[in-house]
């Protein structure tokens, strides 16, 4: 479900309902309609339904966001682009960049870029820049926030998924596997872990 400055419409047969989208882009919970920024939000269920597990697929799902898909070696630095603003002319860094990116990324409330598989998320929020007063100097183009699911205290749950595929011109199969587990330990204590592994054929190993 993708919302951009408004409600999200869900269609089920002939019935259509509006669901409220709550975001925390300004540091507190707000209806997405009340946030004074150009913001989009996509829910974790929507990410899973569309099989979005990386930045390249995410960029295709959100208007105004671009990501240069240069393979695994090009994912050492952020090459996200929002509104056409980028500090990397080639948009394909093959090594850690010495300049600050124009799009900041946050994992929950931590400002860090990590080329993680996009799994077990509550939602993704995209703020089109410049929201510098909230997110600092690296947000001229905008900010992307990955809000992960929180541990739950009401039950033990586990989810496993796996997949396989091929790459033209490569030998062998591509493979991916993900595991998410939620373990309640006490009335107000729980442990949640999300782990995964992906192997893509067709790359030459390098240090």
C-alpha positions in Angstrom: 0.0 0.0 0.0 1.6 3.2 -1.2 0.5 6.5 0.2 1.8 9.9 -0.9 0.5 12.7 1.3 -2.9 11.1 1.8 -4.9 8.0 2.6 -4.3 4.7 1.0 -7.2 3.1 -0.9 -7.7 -0.7 -0.6 -10.0 -2.3 -3.2 -11.6 -5.6 -2.3 -14.1 -6.7 -5.0 -16.6 -4.0 -5.4 -15.9 -2.4 -2.0 -13.1 0.2 -1.5 -12.1 1.5 1.9 -9.6 4.1 3.1 -6.9 3.1 5.6 -5.1 5.6 7.8 -1.3 5.7 7.3 0.6 6.7 10.4 4.2 7.8 10.0 6.9 9.1 12.4 8.8 11.3 9.9 8.7 14.3 12.3 9.7 12.3 15.4 6.1 11.7 16.5 3.2 9.6 15.2 1.1 11.5 12.7 -1.4 10.8 10.0 0.5 11.1 6.7 -1.9 13.9 5.6 -0.7 16.1 8.5 3.1 15.9 7.7 4.3 19.2 6.2 6.6 17.4 3.7 6.3 15.7 0.4 6.3 12.1 1.8 5.5 8.6 0.6 5.1 5.5 2.7 4.9 1.9 1.7 3.9 -0.8 4.2 5.8 -4.0 4.9 2.9 -6.1 3.7 3.0 -4.3 0.3 6.8 -4.8 0.1 6.3 -8.5 0.7 3.4 -8.8 -1.8 5.6 -7.1 -4.5 8.7 -9.2 -3.6 10.7 -6.1 -2.9 13.9 -7.1 -1.2 16.5 -4.6 -2.4 17.0 -0.9 -3.1 16.6 -1.3 -6.9 13.1 -2.8 -6.6 12.2 -0.3 -3.9 13.1 2.6 -6.2 10.9 1.3 -8.9 7.9 1.2 -6.5 8.2 4.8 -5.2 7.8 7.8 -7.5 10.7 10.2 -7.7 13.3 7.7 -6.3 16.1 6.2 -8.5 18.9 3.7 -7.8 21.6 2.7 -10.1 21.7 -1.1 -10.2 25.3 -1.8 -10.8 25.4 -5.2 -9.1 26.8 -6.3 -5.8 30.1 -4.5 -6.1 28.4 -1.2 -6.6 26.5 -1.4 -3.4 29.3 -0.3 -1.0 28.0 3.3 -0.9 24.6 4.9 -1.2 23.8 5.8 -4.8 20.2 6.7 -4.1 18.8 9.7 -6.1 15.7 11.7 -5.2 14.5 14.5 -7.4 17.6 14.1 -9.6 20.0 15.3 -6.8 23.2 13.2 -6.6 26.8 13.9 -5.7 28.1 11.0 -7.8 28.2 11.9 -11.5 28.4 8.2 -12.6 25.8 7.1 -10.0 27.8 3.8 -9.7 30.4 3.9 -6.9 32.6 0.8 -6.9 34.3 1.7 -3.6 33.3 3.6 -0.5 32.7 7.2 -1.5 34.7 10.0 0.1 31.8 12.5 -0.3 28.6 12.6 1.6 25.6 11.3 -0.3 22.7 13.7 -1.1 20.1 11.2 0.2 20.3 10.1 3.8 19.1 6.6 5.0 17.9 5.7 8.4 17.4 2.3 10.0 14.7 3.1 12.5 16.3 6.3 14.1 20.0 5.5 13.3 21.5 7.4 10.3 23.4 4.7 8.5 23.6 3.2 5.0 23.6 -0.5 4.9 22.9 -2.6 1.8 20.6 -5.0 3.6 18.0 -7.2 2.2 14.6 -5.4 2.8 12.7 -7.9 5.0 10.7 -7.8 8.2 9.8 -4.1 7.8 6.8 -2.3 9.2 7.0 0.4 6.6 9.4 2.5 4.5 9.1 6.3 4.6 10.5 8.5 1.8 10.8 12.3 2.5 11.6 14.3 -0.5 14.2 17.0 0.5 15.5 19.1 1.7 14.3 18.2 5.3 17.7 19.2 6.7 16.3 20.6 9.9 15.2 17.1 10.9 17.8 14.9 9.2 21.0 16.9 8.8 23.4 17.7 6.0 23.1 14.5 4.0 19.4 15.1 3.1 19.5 17.6 0.3 17.7 15.2 -2.0 15.7 13.6 0.7 15.6 10.9 3.4 14.6 7.2 3.4 13.6 5.6 6.7 13.4 1.9 7.2 11.1 1.1 10.1 11.5 -2.5 11.3 8.9 -4.6 13.0 9.2 -4.5 16.8 9.4 -7.6 19.0 5.9 -8.8 20.1 5.2 -10.1 23.6 2.1 -12.2 22.8 3.4 -15.3 21.1 6.2 -17.3 19.5 6.2 -16.9 15.7 8.6 -17.9 12.9 8.6 -17.4 9.1 10.9 -19.0 6.6 11.0 -18.2 2.9 13.3 -19.3 0.0 13.7 -18.9 -3.7 15.8 -19.7 -6.7 16.4 -18.4 -10.2 18.9 -18.0 -13.0 21.0 -15.3 -14.5 21.5 -15.1 -18.3 25.1 -16.1 -19.2 25.9 -17.5 -15.7 26.3 -21.1 -14.6 24.4 -22.4 -11.6 21.3 -21.2 -9.7 20.7 -18.0 -7.8 19.4 -18.6 -4.4 18.0 -16.7 -1.4 16.6 -17.7 2.0 15.2 -15.6 4.8 14.3 -16.4 8.4 12.3 -14.2 10.8 11.6 -15.3 14.4 9.9 -13.6 17.4 10.5 -15.1 20.8 8.8 -13.8 23.9 11.0 -14.2 27.0 8.9 -12.5 29.7 5.8 -10.3 30.1 7.7 -7.2 28.8 10.7 -8.8 27.2 10.9 -10.3 23.7 13.6 -11.2 21.2 13.2 -10.8 17.4 15.7 -11.7 14.8 15.7 -11.5 11.0 18.4 -13.1 9.0 19.0 -14.0 5.3 21.4 -15.1 2.7 21.5 -14.4 -1.0 23.8 -15.8 -3.7 23.8 -14.4 -7.2 25.7 -16.3 -10.0 27.6 -14.5 -12.7 30.1 -12.4 -10.5 33.8 -12.9 -10.3 35.0 -13.2 -6.7 37.2 -10.3 -5.6 38.7 -9.3 -2.2 
